[in-house]
Structure formats: structure tokens, C-alpha cells
Amino acid sequence: MVATLILREQYYEVASEQTLNQALIQLGIDPGSVLAIRDGFHIQGDAFLLSGDTIRLIHVISGG
């Protein structure tokens, strides 16, 4: 089963039934550098990905 993560118009297919953080780490994406949106709602890194999910990732920008 597969979930899709979208970051800057790049699509990544990852195995579902794992946490968002696990998938991000496998892709080499720092979980602290993105916000994840599923069905219009923010989800936390410990949320499990479900088959058919489409998750949009938004880079967090910070400054001083």
C-alpha cells in the first residue's frame, strides 16, 4: 500500500502503515523542516500514513 508525499511539486511514493516521520527520514527530509497537510488539516509526525493518502509538505522558513 502506498501514500504520496508532495514537496515543491515533487511527488514521492512511500509505503503506508508507517509514521510520517519514518517516511520523511527515509526520503532524507528533516521532519522539523516541514509542515504536513492531509485533507486540509495539519498532521503531526507521529501520525500513521494510510494507503491512498496524499500529504502536502510545506517547508518551514525561519529567520532571525
N, C-alpha and C positions, 0 to 999 in steps of 0.2 A: 504494500500500500504506500502511496506517495502523497506528500504535501508539497506545495510550491511556495518558495520564498522569493520575493521580488525586491531588489535593491538597485536603485538608479536604473530602472528599465532592464536590468539583467535578471533573468529567471533562473532559479536553482531548484531542481527537484531533489527532495530529501526523503528519507524513509520516515513514515509516520510512526506513531507509537513510541516516540522519544520526546524529551522536553525540547522546547525552543532553544534553550542554552546549549544543549548537547548538539543540536543541528548546526547552530552558529559556530561553535568551536570546530566541528568537523569541516566547515567551509572556510575556516581561518578568519572569521569575523569576530571581533571583540564584542561580547554581549553587552558591555557597558557603553558601546559606541552607537547603539541603535535603539529606536523605539519600534515595537512591533504592533501592527494593527490587524485585527481579524474581524471581519464583518462590521467595520466602523468603530470597534472598541479596542482600546489598548489592552494588551495581554502581557503578563509577567513572564520572565524567563523560565519559571518552573511549570508553565502551562504545557500540557501534552499536545503534540500535533496530531491531528486526526486525518484520516485518509480523505483526500479531496480538499483539504484546507488550502486557501490562498492567503498568505501572510505578506502584507506590505511592510518593508523595513524602511525607516526614516533615520538618516544619520543625525546624531545629536552634535550640535556645534556649540562649543563653549569658548569663552574668551575672558580676558581679564581687564 
